Amino acid sequence: MNVRTLPERYLTPNDVAELLRVPVETLYQWRLKRTGPPAFRVGRHLRYDPARLREWVHGLTEAAA
């Protein structure tokens, strides 16, 4: 699965880690440092909006260009 074909449901940390091919712990570290993709909590559960994840990745690719 690539970022252009993200599902329309909110993603779990495991989903995002798999998409980005990074360990889940890396996502949590990025969250602490406020450098990773934006996430929100649903109770105790962390979720990612696919549209915001796409924007975050797009920002990274534009910065690298």
mmCIF file of the N, C-alpha and C atoms, coordinates in Angstrom:
data_MODEL
# 
_entry.id   MODEL 
# 
loop_
_atom_site.group_PDB 
_atom_site.id 
_atom_site.type_symbol 
_atom_site.label_atom_id 
_atom_site.label_alt_id 
_atom_site.label_comp_id 
_atom_site.label_asym_id 
_atom_site.label_entity_id 
_atom_site.label_seq_id 
_atom_site.pdbx_PDB_ins_code 
_atom_site.Cartn_x 
_atom_site.Cartn_y 
_atom_site.Cartn_z 
_atom_site.occupancy 
_atom_site.B_iso_or_equiv 
_atom_site.pdbx_formal_charge 
_atom_site.auth_seq_id 
_atom_site.auth_comp_id 
_atom_site.auth_asym_id 
_atom_site.auth_atom_id 
_atom_site.pdbx_PDB_model_num 
ATOM 1   N N  . MET A 1 1  ? 0.849   -1.171 0.000  1.00 0.00 ? 1  MET A N  1 
ATOM 2   C CA . MET A 1 1  ? 0.000   0.000  0.000  1.00 0.00 ? 1  MET A CA 1 
ATOM 3   C C  . MET A 1 1  ? 0.900   1.242  0.000  1.00 0.00 ? 1  MET A C  1 
ATOM 4   N N  . ASN A 1 2  ? 0.582   2.224  -0.819 1.00 0.00 ? 2  ASN A N  1 
ATOM 5   C CA . ASN A 1 2  ? 1.366   3.451  -0.791 1.00 0.00 ? 2  ASN A CA 1 
ATOM 6   C C  . ASN A 1 2  ? 0.505   4.598  -0.294 1.00 0.00 ? 2  ASN A C  1 
ATOM 7   N N  . VAL A 1 3  ? 1.121   5.745  -0.071 1.00 0.00 ? 3  VAL A N  1 
ATOM 8   C CA . VAL A 1 3  ? 0.429   6.875  0.535  1.00 0.00 ? 3  VAL A CA 1 
ATOM 9   C C  . VAL A 1 3  ? -0.691  7.392  -0.360 1.00 0.00 ? 3  VAL A C  1 
ATOM 10  N N  . ARG A 1 4  ? -0.588  7.243  -1.650 1.00 0.00 ? 4  ARG A N  1 
ATOM 11  C CA . ARG A 1 4  ? -1.643  7.725  -2.550 1.00 0.00 ? 4  ARG A CA 1 
ATOM 12  C C  . ARG A 1 4  ? -2.908  6.887  -2.463 1.00 0.00 ? 4  ARG A C  1 
ATOM 13  N N  . THR A 1 5  ? -2.801  5.671  -1.964 1.00 0.00 ? 5  THR A N  1 
ATOM 14  C CA . THR A 1 5  ? -3.964  4.805  -1.863 1.00 0.00 ? 5  THR A CA 1 
ATOM 15  C C  . THR A 1 5  ? -4.312  4.506  -0.409 1.00 0.00 ? 5  THR A C  1 
ATOM 16  N N  . LEU A 1 6  ? -4.207  5.506  0.448  1.00 0.00 ? 6  LEU A N  1 
ATOM 17  C CA . LEU A 1 6  ? -4.539  5.310  1.851  1.00 0.00 ? 6  LEU A CA 1 
ATOM 18  C C  . LEU A 1 6  ? -6.016  4.995  2.007  1.00 0.00 ? 6  LEU A C  1 
ATOM 19  N N  . PRO A 1 7  ? -6.355  4.165  2.972  1.00 0.00 ? 7  PRO A N  1 
ATOM 20  C CA . PRO A 1 7  ? -7.759  3.875  3.220  1.00 0.00 ? 7  PRO A CA 1 
ATOM 21  C C  . PRO A 1 7  ? -8.489  5.113  3.739  1.00 0.00 ? 7  PRO A C  1 
ATOM 22  N N  . GLU A 1 8  ? -9.799  5.103  3.649  1.00 0.00 ? 8  GLU A N  1 
ATOM 23  C CA . GLU A 1 8  ? -10.597 6.241  4.092  1.00 0.00 ? 8  GLU A CA 1 
ATOM 24  C C  . GLU A 1 8  ? -10.964 6.152  5.568  1.00 0.00 ? 8  GLU A C  1 
ATOM 25  N N  . ARG A 1 9  ? -10.426 5.191  6.272  1.00 0.00 ? 9  ARG A N  1 
ATOM 26  C CA . ARG A 1 9  ? -10.681 5.084  7.712  1.00 0.00 ? 9  ARG A CA 1 
ATOM 27  C C  . ARG A 1 9  ? -9.491  5.673  8.458  1.00 0.00 ? 9  ARG A C  1 
ATOM 28  N N  . TYR A 1 10 ? -9.695  5.992  9.724  1.00 0.00 ? 10 TYR A N  1 
ATOM 29  C CA . TYR A 1 10 ? -8.576  6.461  10.533 1.00 0.00 ? 10 TYR A CA 1 
ATOM 30  C C  . TYR A 1 10 ? -7.596  5.317  10.738 1.00 0.00 ? 10 TYR A C  1 
ATOM 31  N N  . LEU A 1 11 ? -6.318  5.663  10.755 1.00 0.00 ? 11 LEU A N  1 
ATOM 32  C CA . LEU A 1 11 ? -5.258  4.657  10.817 1.00 0.00 ? 11 LEU A CA 1 
ATOM 33  C C  . LEU A 1 11 ? -4.726  4.506  12.231 1.00 0.00 ? 11 LEU A C  1 
ATOM 34  N N  . THR A 1 12 ? -4.317  3.308  12.561 1.00 0.00 ? 12 THR A N  1 
ATOM 35  C CA . THR A 1 12 ? -3.689  3.025  13.849 1.00 0.00 ? 12 THR A CA 1 
ATOM 36  C C  . THR A 1 12 ? -2.186  3.276  13.717 1.00 0.00 ? 12 THR A C  1 
ATOM 37  N N  . PRO A 1 13 ? -1.477  3.374  14.840 1.00 0.00 ? 13 PRO A N  1 
ATOM 38  C CA . PRO A 1 13 ? -0.018  3.488  14.762 1.00 0.00 ? 13 PRO A CA 1 
ATOM 39  C C  . PRO A 1 13 ? 0.616   2.328  13.985 1.00 0.00 ? 13 PRO A C  1 
ATOM 40  N N  . ASN A 1 14 ? 0.077   1.123  14.139 1.00 0.00 ? 14 ASN A N  1 
ATOM 41  C CA . ASN A 1 14 ? 0.618   -0.018 13.396 1.00 0.00 ? 14 ASN A CA 1 
ATOM 42  C C  . ASN A 1 14 ? 0.432   0.164  11.894 1.00 0.00 ? 14 ASN A C  1 
ATOM 43  N N  . ASP A 1 15 ? -0.739  0.688  11.485 1.00 0.00 ? 15 ASP A N  1 
ATOM 44  C CA . ASP A 1 15 ? -0.989  0.944  10.065 1.00 0.00 ? 15 ASP A CA 1 
ATOM 45  C C  . ASP A 1 15 ? 0.036   1.933  9.511  1.00 0.00 ? 15 ASP A C  1 
ATOM 46  N N  . VAL A 1 16 ? 0.241   3.034  10.238 1.00 0.00 ? 16 VAL A N  1 
ATOM 47  C CA . VAL A 1 16 ? 1.148   4.082  9.771  1.00 0.00 ? 16 VAL A CA 1 
ATOM 48  C C  . VAL A 1 16 ? 2.590   3.582  9.759  1.00 0.00 ? 16 VAL A C  1 
ATOM 49  N N  . ALA A 1 17 ? 2.969   2.853  10.784 1.00 0.00 ? 17 ALA A N  1 
ATOM 50  C CA . ALA A 1 17 ? 4.329   2.295  10.827 1.00 0.00 ? 17 ALA A CA 1 
ATOM 51  C C  . ALA A 1 17 ? 4.572   1.382  9.632  1.00 0.00 ? 17 ALA A C  1 
ATOM 52  N N  . GLU A 1 18 ? 3.582   0.587  9.298  1.00 0.00 ? 18 GLU A N  1 
ATOM 53  C CA . GLU A 1 18 ? 3.717   -0.311 8.147  1.00 0.00 ? 18 GLU A CA 1 
ATOM 54  C C  . GLU A 1 18 ? 3.822   0.491  6.846  1.00 0.00 ? 18 GLU A C  1 
ATOM 55  N N  . LEU A 1 19 ? 2.979   1.514  6.699  1.00 0.00 ? 19 LEU A N  1 
ATOM 56  C CA . LEU A 1 19 ? 3.012   2.335  5.493  1.00 0.00 ? 19 LEU A CA 1 
ATOM 57  C C  . LEU A 1 19 ? 4.357   3.036  5.306  1.00 0.00 ? 19 LEU A C  1 
ATOM 58  N N  . LEU A 1 20 ? 4.874   3.584  6.408  1.00 0.00 ? 20 LEU A N  1 
ATOM 59  C CA . LEU A 1 20 ? 6.127   4.341  6.342  1.00 0.00 ? 20 LEU A CA 1 
ATOM 60  C C  . LEU A 1 20 ? 7.352   3.450  6.496  1.00 0.00 ? 20 LEU A C  1 
ATOM 61  N N  . ARG A 1 21 ? 7.111   2.186  6.841  1.00 0.00 ? 21 ARG A N  1 
ATOM 62  C CA . ARG A 1 21 ? 8.196   1.213  7.062  1.00 0.00 ? 21 ARG A CA 1 
ATOM 63  C C  . ARG A 1 21 ? 9.180   1.678  8.125  1.00 0.00 ? 21 ARG A C  1 
ATOM 64  N N  . VAL A 1 22 ? 8.589   2.092  9.247  1.00 0.00 ? 22 VAL A N  1 
ATOM 65  C CA . VAL A 1 22 ? 9.367   2.479  10.433 1.00 0.00 ? 22 VAL A CA 1 
ATOM 66  C C  . VAL A 1 22 ? 8.788   1.718  11.623 1.00 0.00 ? 22 VAL A C  1 
ATOM 67  N N  . PRO A 1 23 ? 9.565   1.544  12.682 1.00 0.00 ? 23 PRO A N  1 
ATOM 68  C CA . PRO A 1 23 ? 9.015   0.901  13.881 1.00 0.00 ? 23 PRO A CA 1 
ATOM 69  C C  . PRO A 1 23 ? 7.944   1.783  14.525 1.00 0.00 ? 23 PRO A C  1 
ATOM 70  N N  . VAL A 1 24 ? 6.985   1.157  15.176 1.00 0.00 ? 24 VAL A N  1 
ATOM 71  C CA . VAL A 1 24 ? 5.933   1.903  15.877 1.00 0.00 ? 24 VAL A CA 1 
ATOM 72  C C  . VAL A 1 24 ? 6.557   2.832  16.909 1.00 0.00 ? 24 VAL A C  1 
ATOM 73  N N  . GLU A 1 25 ? 7.601   2.379  17.561 1.00 0.00 ? 25 GLU A N  1 
ATOM 74  C CA . GLU A 1 25 ? 8.274   3.213  18.570 1.00 0.00 ? 25 GLU A CA 1 
ATOM 75  C C  . GLU A 1 25 ? 8.786   4.521  17.954 1.00 0.00 ? 25 GLU A C  1 
ATOM 76  N N  . THR A 1 26 ? 9.204   4.484  16.706 1.00 0.00 ? 26 THR A N  1 
ATOM 77  C CA . THR A 1 26 ? 9.646   5.703  16.020 1.00 0.00 ? 26 THR A CA 1 
ATOM 78  C C  . THR A 1 26 ? 8.499   6.699  15.928 1.00 0.00 ? 26 THR A C  1 
ATOM 79  N N  . LEU A 1 27 ? 7.304   6.226  15.618 1.00 0.00 ? 27 LEU A N  1 
ATOM 80  C CA . LEU A 1 27 ? 6.140   7.122  15.576 1.00 0.00 ? 27 LEU A CA 1 
ATOM 81  C C  . LEU A 1 27 ? 5.916   7.791  16.924 1.00 0.00 ? 27 LEU A C  1 
ATOM 82  N N  . TYR A 1 28 ? 6.019   7.020  17.991 1.00 0.00 ? 28 TYR A N  1 
ATOM 83  C CA . TYR A 1 28 ? 5.827   7.584  19.324 1.00 0.00 ? 28 TYR A CA 1 
ATOM 84  C C  . TYR A 1 28 ? 6.914   8.602  19.660 1.00 0.00 ? 28 TYR A C  1 
ATOM 85  N N  . GLN A 1 29 ? 8.152   8.343  19.255 1.00 0.00 ? 29 GLN A N  1 
ATOM 86  C CA . GLN A 1 29 ? 9.234   9.298  19.491 1.00 0.00 ? 29 GLN A CA 1 
ATOM 87  C C  . GLN A 1 29 ? 9.009   10.580 18.684 1.00 0.00 ? 29 GLN A C  1 
ATOM 88  N N  . TRP A 1 30 ? 8.593   10.429 17.430 1.00 0.00 ? 30 TRP A N  1 
ATOM 89  C CA . TRP A 1 30 ? 8.287   11.605 16.610 1.00 0.00 ? 30 TRP A CA 1 
ATOM 90  C C  . TRP A 1 30 ? 7.178   12.422 17.249 1.00 0.00 ? 30 TRP A C  1 
ATOM 91  N N  . ARG A 1 31 ? 6.176   11.724 17.806 1.00 0.00 ? 31 ARG A N  1 
ATOM 92  C CA . ARG A 1 31 ? 5.059   12.422 18.454 1.00 0.00 ? 31 ARG A CA 1 
ATOM 93  C C  . ARG A 1 31 ? 5.550   13.226 19.650 1.00 0.00 ? 31 ARG A C  1 
ATOM 94  N N  . LEU A 1 32 ? 6.428   12.636 20.454 1.00 0.00 ? 32 LEU A N  1 
ATOM 95  C CA . LEU A 1 32 ? 6.989   13.353 21.599 1.00 0.00 ? 32 LEU A CA 1 
ATOM 96  C C  . LEU A 1 32 ? 7.775   14.589 21.162 1.00 0.00 ? 32 LEU A C  1 
ATOM 97  N N  . LYS A 1 33 ? 8.502   14.459 20.058 1.00 0.00 ? 33 LYS A N  1 
ATOM 98  C CA . LYS A 1 33 ? 9.322   15.566 19.548 1.00 0.00 ? 33 LYS A CA 1 
ATOM 99  C C  . LYS A 1 33 ? 8.520   16.519 18.658 1.00 0.00 ? 33 LYS A C  1 
ATOM 100 N N  . ARG A 1 34 ? 7.259   16.164 18.374 1.00 0.00 ? 34 ARG A N  1 
ATOM 101 C CA . ARG A 1 34 ? 6.375   16.950 17.508 1.00 0.00 ? 34 ARG A CA 1 
ATOM 102 C C  . ARG A 1 34 ? 6.954   17.116 16.099 1.00 0.00 ? 34 ARG A C  1 
ATOM 103 N N  . THR A 1 35 ? 7.552   16.045 15.595 1.00 0.00 ? 35 THR A N  1 
ATOM 104 C CA . THR A 1 35 ? 8.131   16.086 14.253 1.00 0.00 ? 35 THR A CA 1 
ATOM 105 C C  . THR A 1 35 ? 7.442   15.122 13.295 1.00 0.00 ? 35 THR A C  1 
ATOM 106 N N  . GLY A 1 36 ? 6.620   14.247 13.813 1.00 0.00 ? 36 GLY A N  1 
ATOM 107 C CA . GLY A 1 36 ? 5.986   13.234 12.981 1.00 0.00 ? 36 GLY A CA 1 
ATOM 108 C C  . GLY A 1 36 ? 4.635   13.653 12.457 1.00 0.00 ? 36 GLY A C  1 
ATOM 109 N N  . PRO A 1 37 ? 3.948   12.726 11.846 1.00 0.00 ? 37 PRO A N  1 
ATOM 110 C CA . PRO A 1 37 ? 2.620   13.033 11.308 1.00 0.00 ? 37 PRO A CA 1 
ATOM 111 C C  . PRO A 1 37 ? 1.646   13.360 12.438 1.00 0.00 ? 37 PRO A C  1 
ATOM 112 N N  . PRO A 1 38 ? 0.700   14.267 12.188 1.00 0.00 ? 38 PRO A N  1 
ATOM 113 C CA . PRO A 1 38 ? -0.258  14.635 13.231 1.00 0.00 ? 38 PRO A CA 1 
ATOM 114 C C  . PRO A 1 38 ? -1.181  13.462 13.569 1.00 0.00 ? 38 PRO A C  1 
ATOM 115 N N  . ALA A 1 39 ? -1.430  13.308 14.854 1.00 0.00 ? 39 ALA A N  1 
ATOM 116 C CA . ALA A 1 39 ? -2.297  12.224 15.335 1.00 0.00 ? 39 ALA A CA 1 
ATOM 117 C C  . ALA A 1 39 ? -3.244  12.802 16.384 1.00 0.00 ? 39 ALA A C  1 
ATOM 118 N N  . PHE A 1 40 ? -4.254  12.038 16.713 1.00 0.00 ? 40 PHE A N  1 
ATOM 119 C CA . PHE A 1 40 ? -5.194  12.455 17.754 1.00 0.00 ? 40 PHE A CA 1 
ATOM 120 C C  . PHE A 1 40 ? -5.604  11.227 18.556 1.00 0.00 ? 40 PHE A C  1 
ATOM 121 N N  . ARG A 1 41 ? -6.153  11.475 19.718 1.00 0.00 ? 41 ARG A N  1 
ATOM 122 C CA . ARG A 1 41 ? -6.552  10.382 20.598 1.00 0.00 ? 41 ARG A CA 1 
ATOM 123 C C  . ARG A 1 41 ? -8.066  10.188 20.553 1.00 0.00 ? 41 ARG A C  1 
ATOM 124 N N  . VAL A 1 42 ? -8.450  8.931  20.550 1.00 0.00 ? 42 VAL A N  1 
ATOM 125 C CA . VAL A 1 42 ? -9.839  8.529  20.741 1.00 0.00 ? 42 VAL A CA 1 
ATOM 126 C C  . VAL A 1 42 ? -9.799  7.701  22.022 1.00 0.00 ? 42 VAL A C  1 
ATOM 127 N N  . GLY A 1 43 ? -10.094 8.348  23.125 1.00 0.00 ? 43 GLY A N  1 
ATOM 128 C CA . GLY A 1 43 ? -9.897  7.694  24.421 1.00 0.00 ? 43 GLY A CA 1 
ATOM 129 C C  . GLY A 1 43 ? -8.411  7.455  24.625 1.00 0.00 ? 43 GLY A C  1 
ATOM 130 N N  . ARG A 1 44 ? -8.039  6.209  24.829 1.00 0.00 ? 44 ARG A N  1 
ATOM 131 C CA . ARG A 1 44 ? -6.620  5.861  25.005 1.00 0.00 ? 44 ARG A CA 1 
ATOM 132 C C  . ARG A 1 44 ? -5.925  5.554  23.700 1.00 0.00 ? 44 ARG A C  1 
ATOM 133 N N  . HIS A 1 45 ? -6.663  5.530  22.606 1.00 0.00 ? 45 HIS A N  1 
ATOM 134 C CA . HIS A 1 45 ? -6.140  5.049  21.337 1.00 0.00 ? 45 HIS A CA 1 
ATOM 135 C C  . HIS A 1 45 ? -5.700  6.188  20.425 1.00 0.00 ? 45 HIS A C  1 
ATOM 136 N N  . LEU A 1 46 ? -4.520  6.045  19.870 1.00 0.00 ? 46 LEU A N  1 
ATOM 137 C CA . LEU A 1 46 ? -3.961  7.025  18.950 1.00 0.00 ? 46 LEU A CA 1 
ATOM 138 C C  . LEU A 1 46 ? -4.426  6.692  17.537 1.00 0.00 ? 46 LEU A C  1 
ATOM 139 N N  . ARG A 1 47 ? -4.854  7.727  16.806 1.00 0.00 ? 47 ARG A N  1 
ATOM 140 C CA . ARG A 1 47 ? -5.308  7.534  15.431 1.00 0.00 ? 47 ARG A CA 1 
ATOM 141 C C  . ARG A 1 47 ? -4.727  8.618  14.533 1.00 0.00 ? 47 ARG A C  1 
ATOM 142 N N  . TYR A 1 48 ? -4.618  8.279  13.247 1.00 0.00 ? 48 TYR A N  1 
ATOM 143 C CA . TYR A 1 48 ? -4.094  9.189  12.237 1.00 0.00 ? 48 TYR A CA 1 
ATOM 144 C C  . TYR A 1 48 ? -5.138  9.365  11.147 1.00 0.00 ? 48 TYR A C  1 
ATOM 145 N N  . ASP A 1 49 ? -5.345  10.602 10.724 1.00 0.00 ? 49 ASP A N  1 
ATOM 146 C CA . ASP A 1 49 ? -6.250  10.898 9.620  1.00 0.00 ? 49 ASP A CA 1 
ATOM 147 C C  . ASP A 1 49 ? -5.465  10.697 8.324  1.00 0.00 ? 49 ASP A C  1 
ATOM 148 N N  . PRO A 1 50 ? -5.945  9.859  7.409  1.00 0.00 ? 50 PRO A N  1 
ATOM 149 C CA . PRO A 1 50 ? -5.204  9.596  6.172  1.00 0.00 ? 50 PRO A CA 1 
ATOM 150 C C  . PRO A 1 50 ? -4.903  10.864 5.373  1.00 0.00 ? 50 PRO A C  1 
ATOM 151 N N  . ALA A 1 51 ? -5.827  11.823 5.352  1.00 0.00 ? 51 ALA A N  1 
ATOM 152 C CA . ALA A 1 51 ? -5.606  13.062 4.602  1.00 0.00 ? 51 ALA A CA 1 
ATOM 153 C C  . ALA A 1 51 ? -4.469  13.876 5.219  1.00 0.00 ? 51 ALA A C  1 
ATOM 154 N N  . ARG A 1 52 ? -4.417  13.942 6.537  1.00 0.00 ? 52 ARG A N  1 
ATOM 155 C CA . ARG A 1 52 ? -3.340  14.694 7.199  1.00 0.00 ? 52 ARG A CA 1 
ATOM 156 C C  . ARG A 1 52 ? -2.006  13.974 7.070  1.00 0.00 ? 52 ARG A C  1 
ATOM 157 N N  . LEU A 1 53 ? -2.028  12.643 7.080  1.00 0.00 ? 53 LEU A N  1 
ATOM 158 C CA . LEU A 1 53 ? -0.803  11.875 6.866  1.00 0.00 ? 53 LEU A CA 1 
ATOM 159 C C  . LEU A 1 53 ? -0.270  12.141 5.466  1.00 0.00 ? 53 LEU A C  1 
ATOM 160 N N  . ARG A 1 54 ? -1.167  12.152 4.479  1.00 0.00 ? 54 ARG A N  1 
ATOM 161 C CA . ARG A 1 54 ? -0.778  12.441 3.097  1.00 0.00 ? 54 ARG A CA 1 
ATOM 162 C C  . ARG A 1 54 ? -0.145  13.839 3.004  1.00 0.00 ? 54 ARG A C  1 
ATOM 163 N N  . GLU A 1 55 ? -0.752  14.832 3.665  1.00 0.00 ? 55 GLU A N  1 
ATOM 164 C CA . GLU A 1 55 ? -0.206  16.197 3.661  1.00 0.00 ? 55 GLU A CA 1 
ATOM 165 C C  . GLU A 1 55 ? 1.184   16.231 4.301  1.00 0.00 ? 55 GLU A C  1 
ATOM 166 N N  . TRP A 1 56 ? 1.353   15.504 5.390  1.00 0.00 ? 56 TRP A N  1 
ATOM 167 C CA . TRP A 1 56 ? 2.637   15.474 6.086  1.00 0.00 ? 56 TRP A CA 1 
ATOM 168 C C  . TRP A 1 56 ? 3.719   14.884 5.176  1.00 0.00 ? 56 TRP A C  1 
ATOM 169 N N  . VAL A 1 57 ? 3.402   13.761 4.526  1.00 0.00 ? 57 VAL A N  1 
ATOM 170 C CA . VAL A 1 57 ? 4.370   13.141 3.609  1.00 0.00 ? 57 VAL A CA 1 
ATOM 171 C C  . VAL A 1 57 ? 4.665   14.082 2.449  1.00 0.00 ? 57 VAL A C  1 
ATOM 172 N N  . HIS A 1 58 ? 3.629   14.732 1.913  1.00 0.00 ? 58 HIS A N  1 
ATOM 173 C CA . HIS A 1 58 ? 3.813   15.683 0.808  1.00 0.00 ? 58 HIS A CA 1 
ATOM 174 C C  . HIS A 1 58 ? 4.757   16.816 1.239  1.00 0.00 ? 58 HIS A C  1 
ATOM 175 N N  . GLY A 1 59 ? 4.589   17.313 2.457  1.00 0.00 ? 59 GLY A N  1 
ATOM 176 C CA . GLY A 1 59 ? 5.474   18.356 2.956  1.00 0.00 ? 59 GLY A CA 1 
ATOM 177 C C  . GLY A 1 59 ? 6.926   17.888 3.044  1.00 0.00 ? 59 GLY A C  1 
ATOM 178 N N  . LEU A 1 60 ? 7.124   16.638 3.424  1.00 0.00 ? 60 LEU A N  1 
ATOM 179 C CA . LEU A 1 60 ? 8.487   16.099 3.494  1.00 0.00 ? 60 LEU A CA 1 
ATOM 180 C C  . LEU A 1 60 ? 9.108   15.994 2.111  1.00 0.00 ? 60 LEU A C  1 
ATOM 181 N N  . THR A 1 61 ? 8.322   15.537 1.154  1.00 0.00 ? 61 THR A N  1 
ATOM 182 C CA . THR A 1 61 ? 8.871   15.356 -0.191 1.00 0.00 ? 61 THR A CA 1 
ATOM 183 C C  . THR A 1 61 ? 9.146   16.706 -0.852 1.00 0.00 ? 61 THR A C  1 
ATOM 184 N N  . GLU A 1 62 ? 8.333   17.721 -0.552 1.00 0.00 ? 62 GLU A N  1 
ATOM 185 C CA . GLU A 1 62 ? 8.593   19.054 -1.114 1.00 0.00 ? 62 GLU A CA 1 
ATOM 186 C C  . GLU A 1 62 ? 9.834   19.678 -0.479 1.00 0.00 ? 62 GLU A C  1 
ATOM 187 N N  . ALA A 1 63 ? 10.015  19.466 0.824  1.00 0.00 ? 63 ALA A N  1 
ATOM 188 C CA . ALA A 1 63 ? 11.179  20.013 1.518  1.00 0.00 ? 63 ALA A CA 1 
ATOM 189 C C  . ALA A 1 63 ? 12.470  19.380 0.994  1.00 0.00 ? 63 ALA A C  1 
ATOM 190 N N  . ALA A 1 64 ? 12.380  18.110 0.585  1.00 0.00 ? 64 ALA A N  1 
ATOM 191 C CA . ALA A 1 64 ? 13.573  17.399 0.102  1.00 0.00 ? 64 ALA A CA 1 
ATOM 192 C C  . ALA A 1 64 ? 13.910  17.765 -1.347 1.00 0.00 ? 64 ALA A C  1 
ATOM 193 N N  . ALA A 1 65 ? 12.954  18.328 -2.064 1.00 0.00 ? 65 ALA A N  1 
ATOM 194 C CA . ALA A 1 65 ? 13.169  18.642 -3.489 1.00 0.00 ? 65 ALA A CA 1 
ATOM 195 C C  . ALA A 1 65 ? 13.960  19.911 -3.694 1.00 0.00 ? 65 ALA A C  1 
# 
